[in-house]
Amino acid sequence: MSSHDSTKQLEDLFGDAELVKKISPKFSELSLDLQEISRQCKNPMFLAVLLFKLSEEREKTNKMLEDIHDKFDQIMFKMKTAELDHTPLQQSRVDSPSSILSEQDQMIMHMVQSNGKATAEEIKAELGYKGRNAASQRLNRLFKEGHLRKLQSGRKVLYLARNTQIP
């Protein structure tokens, strides 16, 4: 059953095209587009343009899938090489030369190492931040870079030095 047939059936059922538009404007709008396309399908040039657009969309989709596949392969390669080295991914980031810490981050690391642990509240108080958010962000970044370990118990979050044993 074509869209034209379904529109015709609705018009026959309700007796008026305007009523169909009132009940379902989206359906009415879509069926008009489909009616126009069905009229144009007899034109070979129109069909050629449709096929060309379809092939372009398929090429774009294939390119995106290829990019996703390449990124997946890169991630898997990094994970496999980290397993072969027997070093966790975060630990390998700590040793990289690109992980030079800012002065404030060095101060945070010193606090964590000397106390064995730190919270965002303690960092906020020590470094004079107005809010706890800045301290939390710095601690989280140091955790993600592999400099710290993170323990969470409810809402309380503790950051530990890498070499500290968990009780």
MIKEZA-591780 format. One record per atom (N, C-alpha, C, O, CB): residue in three letters; x, z negated, y negated. Coordinates in steps of 0.2 Angstrom, whole numbers, padded with zeros to 4 digits, always signed. Glycine has a CB too. Layout:
ALAXZY
...
***
This chain:
MET+0004+0000+0006
MET+0000+0000+0000
MET+0004+0000-0006
MET+0009-0004-0007
MET-0005-0006+0000
SER+0003+0005-0011
SER+0008+0005-0017
SER+0005+0000-0022
SER-0001-0002-0021
SER+0008+0012-0019
SER+0009-0001-0027
SER+0007-0005-0033
SER+0001-0002-0036
SER-0004-0006-0038
SER+0012-0006-0038
HIS+0000+0005-0036
HIS-0005+0008-0040
HIS-0012+0006-0036
HIS-0017+0005-0039
HIS-0004+0015-0040
ASP-0011+0006-0029
ASP-0017+0004-0025
ASP-0019-0003-0026
ASP-0025-0004-0027
ASP-0015+0005-0017
SER-0014-0007-0026
SER-0016-0014-0027
SER-0019-0015-0034
SER-0024-0019-0035
SER-0010-0019-0027
THR-0017-0012-0039
THR-0020-0012-0046
THR-0027-0010-0046
THR-0031-0013-0049
THR-0015-0009-0051
LYS-0028-0004-0043
LYS-0034-0001-0042
LYS-0039-0006-0039
LYS-0045-0006-0041
LYS-0034+0006-0038
GLN-0037-0009-0033
GLN-0041-0014-0030
GLN-0043-0019-0034
GLN-0049-0021-0034
GLN-0037-0016-0023
LEU-0038-0022-0038
LEU-0040-0027-0043
LEU-0045-0025-0048
LEU-0049-0029-0050
LEU-0034-0030-0046
GLU-0044-0019-0051
GLU-0048-0016-0056
GLU-0055-0016-0053
GLU-0060-0017-0056
GLU-0046-0010-0058
ASP-0056-0013-0046
ASP-0062-0012-0043
ASP-0065-0019-0042
ASP-0071-0020-0043
ASP-0061-0009-0036
LEU-0061-0024-0040
LEU-0064-0031-0038
LEU-0066-0034-0045
LEU-0072-0037-0045
LEU-0058-0035-0035
PHE-0062-0033-0050
PHE-0064-0037-0056
PHE-0068-0032-0061
PHE-0071-0034-0066
PHE-0058-0040-0060
GLY-0067-0026-0060
GLY-0071-0021-0064
GLY-0068-0019-0071
GLY-0071-0015-0074
GLY-0078-0023-0065
ASP-0062-0022-0072
ASP-0060-0020-0079
ASP-0052-0022-0079
ASP-0050-0027-0077
ASP-0063-0025-0084
ALA-0048-0017-0082
ALA-0041-0018-0082
ALA-0039-0023-0087
ALA-0034-0026-0086
ALA-0038-0011-0084
GLU-0043-0024-0092
GLU-0042-0029-0097
GLU-0042-0036-0094
GLU-0038-0041-0096
GLU-0047-0029-0103
LEU-0047-0037-0089
LEU-0048-0043-0086
LEU-0042-0045-0082
LEU-0039-0050-0081
LEU-0054-0043-0082
VAL-0039-0040-0078
VAL-0033-0040-0074
VAL-0027-0042-0079
VAL-0023-0047-0077
VAL-0031-0034-0070
LYS-0027-0040-0085
LYS-0021-0041-0089
LYS-0022-0049-0091
LYS-0017-0052-0092
LYS-0021-0037-0095
LYS-0028-0051-0092
LYS-0029-0058-0094
LYS-0027-0063-0089
LYS-0024-0068-0090
LYS-0037-0059-0097
ILE-0029-0061-0083
ILE-0028-0066-0077
ILE-0021-0066-0075
ILE-0018-0071-0074
ILE-0032-0063-0071
SER-0017-0060-0075
SER-0010-0060-0073
SER-0007-0055-0077
SER-0006-0049-0075
SER-0010-0058-0066
PRO-0005-0056-0083
PRO-0001-0052-0087
PRO+0005-0049-0084
PRO+0007-0043-0085
PRO+0000-0055-0094
LYS+0009-0053-0081
LYS+0015-0051-0078
LYS+0014-0046-0072
LYS+0018-0041-0072
LYS+0019-0058-0074
PHE+0009-0047-0068
PHE+0007-0042-0063
PHE+0005-0036-0066
PHE+0007-0030-0064
PHE+0001-0045-0059
SER+0001-0036-0071
SER-0001-0030-0075
SER+0005-0026-0078
SER+0005-0020-0077
SER-0006-0032-0080
GLU+0010-0030-0081
GLU+0016-0027-0084
GLU+0020-0024-0078
GLU+0022-0018-0079
GLU+0020-0032-0088
LEU+0021-0027-0073
LEU+0025-0024-0067
LEU+0022-0018-0064
LEU+0025-0014-0062
LEU+0026-0030-0062
SER+0015-0019-0063
SER+0012-0013-0060
SER+0012-0007-0064
SER+0012-0001-0062
SER+0005-0015-0058
LEU+0012-0008-0071
LEU+0013-0002-0075
LEU+0020+0001-0075
LEU+0020+0007-0074
LEU+0012-0004-0083
ASP+0025-0003-0074
ASP+0032+0000-0073
ASP+0032+0004-0066
ASP+0035+0009-0066
ASP+0037-0006-0073
LEU+0029+0001-0061
LEU+0029+0004-0055
LEU+0025+0010-0055
LEU+0027+0015-0051
LEU+0026-0001-0049
GLN+0020+0010-0058
GLN+0016+0017-0059
GLN+0020+0022-0062
GLN+0019+0028-0060
GLN+0009+0015-0063
GLU+0023+0020-0067
GLU+0027+0025-0071
GLU+0033+0028-0066
GLU+0034+0034-0066
GLU+0030+0022-0077
ILE+0036+0023-0062
ILE+0041+0025-0058
ILE+0039+0030-0052
ILE+0042+0035-0050
ILE+0045+0019-0054
SER+0033+0028-0050
SER+0030+0032-0044
SER+0028+0039-0047
SER+0029+0044-0043
SER+0023+0029-0041
ARG+0026+0040-0053
ARG+0025+0047-0056
ARG+0031+0050-0057
ARG+0032+0056-0056
ARG+0021+0046-0063
GLN+0037+0047-0059
GLN+0043+0050-0060
GLN+0047+0052-0053
GLN+0052+0056-0053
GLN+0048+0046-0064
CYS+0045+0049-0048
CYS+0048+0050-0041
CYS+0048+0057-0039
CYS+0052+0059-0035
CYS+0046+0046-0036
LYS+0044+0061-0042
LYS+0043+0068-0040
LYS+0049+0072-0043
LYS+0050+0078-0042
LYS+0036+0071-0042
ASN+0052+0069-0048
ASN+0057+0073-0052
ASN+0064+0071-0049
ASN+0066+0065-0048
ASN+0057+0070-0060
PRO+0067+0076-0046
PRO+0074+0075-0043
PRO+0079+0072-0047
PRO+0083+0069-0045
PRO+0076+0082-0040
MET+0079+0074-0054
MET+0084+0071-0058
MET+0083+0063-0059
MET+0088+0060-0059
MET+0083+0074-0065
PHE+0077+0061-0059
PHE+0075+0054-0059
PHE+0078+0051-0053
PHE+0081+0045-0053
PHE+0068+0053-0060
LEU+0077+0054-0047
LEU+0079+0051-0041
LEU+0087+0050-0041
LEU+0090+0046-0038
LEU+0077+0055-0035
ALA+0090+0055-0044
ALA+0097+0056-0044
ALA+0100+0050-0048
ALA+0105+0047-0046
ALA+0100+0062-0046
VAL+0097+0049-0054
VAL+0099+0043-0058
VAL+0098+0037-0055
VAL+0102+0032-0055
VAL+0095+0044-0065
LEU+0092+0036-0051
LEU+0091+0029-0048
LEU+0096+0028-0043
LEU+0099+0023-0042
LEU+0084+0029-0045
LEU+0098+0033-0039
LEU+0103+0033-0034
LEU+0110+0031-0037
LEU+0114+0027-0034
LEU+0104+0039-0029
PHE+0112+0034-0042
PHE+0118+0033-0046
PHE+0118+0026-0048
PHE+0123+0022-0047
PHE+0119+0038-0052
LYS+0113+0023-0051
LYS+0113+0016-0053
LYS+0113+0011-0047
LYS+0117+0006-0048
LYS+0106+0015-0057
LEU+0110+0013-0042
LEU+0111+0009-0036
LEU+0118+0009-0033
LEU+0120+0004-0031
LEU+0106+0012-0030
SER+0121+0014-0033
SER+0128+0015-0031
SER+0133+0011-0036
SER+0137+0007-0033
SER+0131+0022-0030
GLU+0131+0011-0042
GLU+0135+0007-0047
GLU+0135+0000-0046
GLU+0139-0004-0046
GLU+0133+0009-0054
GLU+0128-0003-0045
GLU+0127-0010-0044
GLU+0130-0012-0037
GLU+0133-0018-0037
GLU+0120-0011-0043
ARG+0130-0008-0032
ARG+0134-0009-0026
ARG+0141-0010-0027
ARG+0144-0015-0024
ARG+0132-0004-0020
GLU+0144-0006-0030
GLU+0151-0006-0032
GLU+0153-0013-0035
GLU+0158-0016-0034
GLU+0154+0000-0036
LYS+0149-0015-0040
LYS+0150-0021-0044
LYS+0150-0027-0039
LYS+0154-0031-0039
LYS+0145-0022-0050
THR+0145-0027-0035
THR+0144-0032-0030
THR+0149-0033-0025
THR+0152-0038-0024
THR+0137-0031-0026
ASN+0152-0027-0023
ASN+0157-0027-0018
ASN+0164-0029-0022
ASN+0168-0033-0018
ASN+0159-0020-0016
LYS+0165-0028-0028
LYS+0171-0030-0032
LYS+0170-0038-0032
LYS+0175-0041-0032
LYS+0171-0027-0039
MET+0164-0040-0034
MET+0164-0048-0035
MET+0165-0051-0028
MET+0168-0056-0028
MET+0157-0050-0037
LEU+0162-0048-0023
LEU+0164-0051-0016
LEU+0171-0051-0014
LEU+0174-0056-0011
LEU+0159-0048-0011
GLU+0174-0046-0016
GLU+0181-0045-0015
GLU+0185-0050-0019
GLU+0190-0053-0016
GLU+0184-0038-0016
ASP+0183-0052-0025
ASP+0187-0057-0029
ASP+0186-0064-0026
ASP+0190-0068-0026
ASP+0184-0056-0036
ILE+0180-0065-0024
ILE+0178-0071-0021
ILE+0182-0072-0014
ILE+0185-0078-0013
ILE+0171-0072-0019
HIS+0183-0067-0010
HIS+0187-0067-0004
HIS+0194-0069-0006
HIS+0197-0073-0002
HIS+0186-0061+0000
ASP+0197-0065-0011
ASP+0204-0066-0013
ASP+0205-0074-0015
ASP+0210-0077-0013
ASP+0206-0062-0018
LYS+0200-0076-0019
LYS+0201-0083-0021
LYS+0201-0088-0015
LYS+0205-0093-0015
LYS+0196-0085-0026
PHE+0196-0087-0011
PHE+0196-0091-0005
PHE+0202-0091-0001
PHE+0205-0096+0002
PHE+0190-0089+0000
ASP+0205-0085+0000
ASP+0211-0084+0004
ASP+0217-0088+0000
ASP+0221-0091+0004
ASP+0213-0077+0004
GLN+0217-0088-0006
GLN+0222-0092-0010
GLN+0222-0099-0009
GLN+0227-0103-0008
GLN+0222-0090-0017
ILE+0215-0101-0009
ILE+0214-0109-0008
ILE+0216-0111-0001
ILE+0219-0116+0000
ILE+0207-0110-0009
MET+0214-0106+0004
MET+0216-0108+0011
MET+0223-0108+0012
MET+0226-0112+0016
MET+0213-0103+0016
PHE+0227-0103+0009
PHE+0234-0103+0010
PHE+0237-0109+0007
PHE+0242-0112+0010
PHE+0237-0097+0006
LYS+0235-0111+0001
LYS+0238-0118-0002
LYS+0237-0124+0003
LYS+0241-0128+0004
LYS+0235-0119-0009
MET+0231-0124+0006
MET+0229-0129+0010
MET+0234-0129+0016
MET+0236-0134+0019
MET+0222-0129+0012
LYS+0235-0123+0019
LYS+0239-0122+0025
LYS+0246-0124+0024
LYS+0249-0127+0028
LYS+0238-0115+0028
THR+0249-0122+0018
THR+0256-0123+0017
THR+0256-0131+0015
THR+0262-0134+0017
THR+0258-0119+0011
ALA+0251-0134+0012
ALA+0252-0141+0011
ALA+0252-0145+0018
ALA+0255-0150+0018
ALA+0246-0144+0007
GLU+0248-0143+0022
GLU+0248-0146+0029
GLU+0255-0145+0033
GLU+0257-0149+0036
GLU+0242-0143+0033
LEU+0258-0139+0032
LEU+0264-0138+0035
LEU+0269-0142+0032
LEU+0274-0144+0036
LEU+0266-0130+0034
ASP+0269-0143+0026
ASP+0274-0148+0022
ASP+0273-0155+0024
ASP+0277-0159+0022
ASP+0274-0146+0015
HIS+0267-0156+0027
HIS+0265-0163+0028
HIS+0264-0167+0021
HIS+0266-0173+0022
HIS+0269-0167+0033
THR+0263-0164+0016
THR+0262-0168+0010
THR+0255-0166+0007
THR+0253-0160+0007
THR+0267-0166+0004
PRO+0251-0171+0005
PRO+0245-0170+0002
PRO+0245-0166-0004
PRO+0250-0166-0008
PRO+0241-0176+0001
LEU+0240-0162-0006
LEU+0240-0158-0012
LEU+0241-0162-0018
LEU+0245-0159-0022
LEU+0233-0154-0012
GLN+0238-0167-0019
GLN+0239-0171-0025
GLN+0246-0174-0025
GLN+0249-0174-0031
GLN+0234-0177-0025
GLN+0249-0176-0020
GLN+0256-0178-0020
GLN+0261-0173-0022
GLN+0265-0174-0026
GLN+0258-0181-0013
SER+0259-0167-0020
SER+0264-0161-0022
SER+0263-0160-0030
SER+0268-0157-0033
SER+0262-0155-0018
ARG+0258-0161-0033
ARG+0257-0160-0040
ARG+0261-0165-0044
ARG+0263-0164-0049
ARG+0250-0161-0042
VAL+0262-0171-0041
VAL+0265-0177-0045
VAL+0273-0175-0046
VAL+0276-0176-0051
VAL+0265-0183-0041
ASP+0275-0172-0041
ASP+0282-0170-0041
ASP+0284-0164-0045
ASP+0290-0162-0046
ASP+0285-0169-0034
SER+0279-0160-0047
SER+0280-0154-0050
SER+0282-0155-0057
SER+0280-0160-0061
SER+0274-0149-0050
PRO+0287-0151-0060
PRO+0289-0152-0067
PRO+0284-0151-0072
PRO+0285-0153-0078
PRO+0295-0147-0068
SER+0278-0148-0071
SER+0273-0147-0076
SER+0269-0153-0077
SER+0265-0154-0081
SER+0268-0141-0074
SER+0271-0159-0073
SER+0267-0165-0074
SER+0271-0170-0078
SER+0271-0176-0077
SER+0265-0168-0067
ILE+0273-0168-0084
ILE+0277-0172-0088
ILE+0271-0176-0092
ILE+0266-0173-0095
ILE+0281-0168-0093
LEU+0272-0182-0092
LEU+0266-0186-0095
LEU+0267-0188-0103
LEU+0273-0188-0105
LEU+0266-0193-0091
SER+0262-0188-0106
SER+0262-0190-0113
SER+0264-0197-0114
SER+0264-0201-0109
SER+0255-0188-0117
GLU+0265-0199-0120
GLU+0267-0206-0121
GLU+0262-0211-0119
GLU+0263-0216-0116
GLU+0269-0207-0129
GLN+0256-0209-0121
GLN+0250-0214-0119
GLN+0249-0214-0111
GLN+0248-0219-0109
GLN+0244-0212-0122
ASP+0250-0208-0108
ASP+0249-0208-0101
ASP+0255-0212-0098
ASP+0254-0216-0093
ASP+0249-0201-0098
GLN+0261-0212-0101
GLN+0266-0216-0098
GLN+0265-0223-0099
GLN+0267-0227-0094
GLN+0273-0214-0101
MET+0262-0225-0104
MET+0260-0232-0105
MET+0255-0234-0100
MET+0255-0240-0098
MET+0258-0233-0113
ILE+0250-0230-0099
ILE+0245-0232-0094
ILE+0248-0233-0087
ILE+0247-0237-0084
ILE+0240-0226-0094
MET+0253-0228-0085
MET+0256-0228-0079
MET+0260-0235-0078
MET+0260-0238-0073
MET+0261-0222-0078
HIS+0264-0237-0084
HIS+0268-0243-0084
HIS+0263-0249-0083
HIS+0265-0253-0079
HIS+0271-0243-0090
MET+0257-0249-0086
MET+0252-0254-0085
MET+0250-0255-0078
MET+0250-0260-0075
MET+0246-0254-0090
VAL+0248-0249-0075
VAL+0246-0249-0068
VAL+0251-0252-0064
VAL+0250-0256-0059
VAL+0243-0242-0067
GLN+0257-0249-0065
GLN+0263-0251-0060
GLN+0264-0259-0061
GLN+0266-0262-0056
GLN+0269-0247-0061
SER+0264-0261-0067
SER+0266-0268-0068
SER+0261-0273-0065
SER+0262-0278-0063
SER+0268-0269-0075
ASN+0254-0271-0066
ASN+0249-0275-0064
ASN+0246-0274-0057
ASN+0243-0278-0054
ASN+0243-0275-0069
GLY+0248-0268-0055
GLY+0246-0266-0048
GLY+0240-0262-0048
GLY+0238-0259-0044
GLY+0246-0272-0044
LYS+0236-0263-0054
LYS+0229-0260-0054
LYS+0227-0260-0062
LYS+0230-0264-0066
LYS+0224-0264-0050
ALA+0222-0256-0063
ALA+0220-0256-0070
ALA+0212-0253-0070
ALA+0210-0250-0066
ALA+0224-0252-0075
THR+0209-0256-0075
THR+0202-0253-0076
THR+0202-0250-0083
THR+0206-0250-0087
THR+0197-0259-0076
ALA+0196-0246-0084
ALA+0196-0243-0091
ALA+0195-0248-0096
ALA+0197-0246-0102
ALA+0189-0238-0090
GLU+0192-0253-0095
GLU+0191-0259-0100
GLU+0198-0261-0102
GLU+0199-0262-0108
GLU+0187-0264-0097
GLU+0202-0262-0097
GLU+0209-0265-0098
GLU+0213-0260-0103
GLU+0217-0262-0107
GLU+0213-0267-0092
ILE+0213-0254-0101
ILE+0216-0248-0104
ILE+0214-0248-0111
ILE+0217-0247-0116
ILE+0216-0241-0101
LYS+0207-0248-0112
LYS+0204-0248-0119
LYS+0206-0253-0123
LYS+0208-0252-0129
LYS+0196-0248-0118
ALA+0207-0259-0121
ALA+0209-0265-0125
ALA+0216-0264-0126
ALA+0218-0266-0132
ALA+0208-0272-0121
GLU+0220-0262-0121
GLU+0228-0262-0122
GLU+0230-0257-0127
GLU+0234-0258-0132
GLU+0231-0261-0116
LEU+0226-0251-0127
LEU+0228-0245-0131
LEU+0224-0245-0137
LEU+0225-0240-0142
LEU+0228-0239-0127
GLY+0219-0249-0138
GLY+0215-0249-0144
GLY+0210-0244-0145
GLY+0209-0242-0151
GLY+0220-0249-0150
TYR+0208-0241-0140
TYR+0202-0236-0140
TYR+0196-0239-0142
TYR+0195-0245-0141
TYR+0201-0233-0133
LYS+0192-0235-0146
LYS+0186-0238-0148
LYS+0181-0238-0143
LYS+0177-0243-0142
LYS+0183-0233-0154
GLY+0181-0234-0138
GLY+0176-0234-0133
GLY+0180-0233-0126
GLY+0186-0232-0126
GLY+0171-0228-0133
ARG+0176-0235-0121
ARG+0179-0235-0114
ARG+0180-0227-0111
ARG+0183-0226-0107
ARG+0175-0239-0109
ASN+0176-0223-0114
ASN+0176-0216-0112
ASN+0183-0213-0112
ASN+0185-0209-0107
ASN+0171-0212-0116
ALA+0186-0214-0118
ALA+0193-0211-0118
ALA+0198-0213-0113
ALA+0202-0210-0110
ALA+0196-0212-0125
ALA+0197-0220-0112
ALA+0202-0223-0106
ALA+0200-0220-0100
ALA+0204-0219-0095
ALA+0201-0231-0107
SER+0193-0220-0098
SER+0191-0217-0092
SER+0193-0210-0091
SER+0195-0208-0085
SER+0183-0217-0091
GLN+0193-0206-0096
GLN+0195-0199-0095
GLN+0203-0198-0094
GLN+0205-0194-0089
GLN+0194-0195-0102
ARG+0207-0202-0097
ARG+0214-0202-0096
ARG+0215-0205-0089
ARG+0219-0202-0085
ARG+0218-0207-0101
LEU+0212-0210-0086
LEU+0213-0213-0080
LEU+0211-0207-0074
LEU+0214-0206-0069
LEU+0209-0219-0079
ASN+0205-0204-0076
ASN+0203-0199-0071
ASN+0208-0193-0071
ASN+0209-0190-0065
ASN+0196-0197-0073
ARG+0210-0191-0076
ARG+0215-0186-0076
ARG+0221-0187-0072
ARG+0224-0183-0069
ARG+0217-0183-0083
LEU+0224-0193-0073
LEU+0230-0196-0070
LEU+0228-0196-0062
LEU+0233-0195-0058
LEU+0232-0203-0072
PHE+0222-0198-0060
PHE+0220-0198-0053
PHE+0220-0191-0051
PHE+0223-0190-0045
PHE+0213-0201-0053
LYS+0217-0186-0054
LYS+0216-0179-0052
LYS+0223-0176-0051
LYS+0224-0172-0047
LYS+0212-0175-0057
GLU+0228-0178-0056
GLU+0235-0175-0055
GLU+0239-0178-0050
GLU+0244-0176-0048
GLU+0238-0176-0062
GLY+0236-0184-0047
GLY+0239-0187-0041
GLY+0244-0193-0043
GLY+0247-0195-0038
GLY+0243-0182-0037
HIS+0244-0195-0049
HIS+0248-0200-0051
HIS+0245-0207-0049
HIS+0249-0212-0048
HIS+0249-0200-0059
LEU+0238-0208-0048
LEU+0235-0214-0047
LEU+0230-0213-0041
LEU+0228-0207-0039
LEU+0231-0217-0053
ARG+0229-0219-0038
ARG+0223-0219-0033
ARG+0217-0222-0036
ARG+0218-0226-0041
ARG+0225-0223-0026
LYS+0211-0221-0034
LYS+0205-0223-0037
LYS+0201-0227-0031
LYS+0200-0224-0026
LYS+0201-0217-0040
LEU+0199-0233-0033
LEU+0194-0236-0029
LEU+0188-0238-0033
LEU+0188-0240-0038
LEU+0197-0243-0026
GLN+0182-0237-0030
GLN+0176-0238-0033
GLN+0172-0243-0029
GLN+0170-0242-0023
GLN+0172-0231-0035
SER+0169-0248-0032
SER+0165-0253-0029
SER+0159-0254-0034
SER+0159-0257-0039
SER+0168-0260-0028
GLY+0153-0250-0032
GLY+0148-0250-0037
GLY+0149-0247-0043
GLY+0152-0241-0043
GLY+0145-0257-0038
ARG+0148-0250-0049
ARG+0150-0247-0055
ARG+0157-0248-0057
ARG+0160-0245-0062
ARG+0145-0250-0061
LYS+0161-0253-0054
LYS+0167-0255-0055
LYS+0172-0250-0052
LYS+0172-0248-0046
LYS+0169-0262-0053
VAL+0177-0247-0056
VAL+0182-0243-0054
VAL+0189-0245-0055
VAL+0190-0247-0061
VAL+0181-0236-0057
LEU+0193-0246-0050
LEU+0200-0248-0051
LEU+0204-0242-0049
LEU+0203-0238-0045
LEU+0201-0254-0046
TYR+0210-0242-0053
TYR+0215-0237-0053
TYR+0221-0241-0050
TYR+0223-0246-0053
TYR+0216-0233-0059
LEU+0224-0238-0045
LEU+0230-0241-0042
LEU+0236-0236-0042
LEU+0235-0230-0043
LEU+0229-0243-0035
ALA+0242-0239-0043
ALA+0248-0235-0042
ALA+0248-0232-0035
ALA+0245-0235-0031
ALA+0254-0239-0044
ARG+0251-0226-0035
ARG+0252-0223-0028
ARG+0255-0227-0023
ARG+0253-0226-0017
ARG+0256-0216-0029
ASN+0259-0231-0025
ASN+0263-0235-0019
ASN+0260-0241-0018
ASN+0263-0245-0014
ASN+0270-0236-0021
THR+0255-0243-0021
THR+0251-0250-0020
THR+0247-0250-0014
THR+0243-0245-0012
THR+0247-0252-0026
GLN+0248-0255-0010
GLN+0244-0255-0003
GLN+0237-0258-0005
GLN+0236-0262-0009
GLN+0247-0260+0002
ILE+0232-0255-0002
ILE+0225-0257-0003
ILE+0224-0263+0002
ILE+0225-0263+0008
ILE+0220-0252-0001
PRO+0221-0269-0001
PRO+0220-0275+0003
PRO+0215-0274+0008
PRO+0213-0278+0012
PRO+0219-0281-0001
***
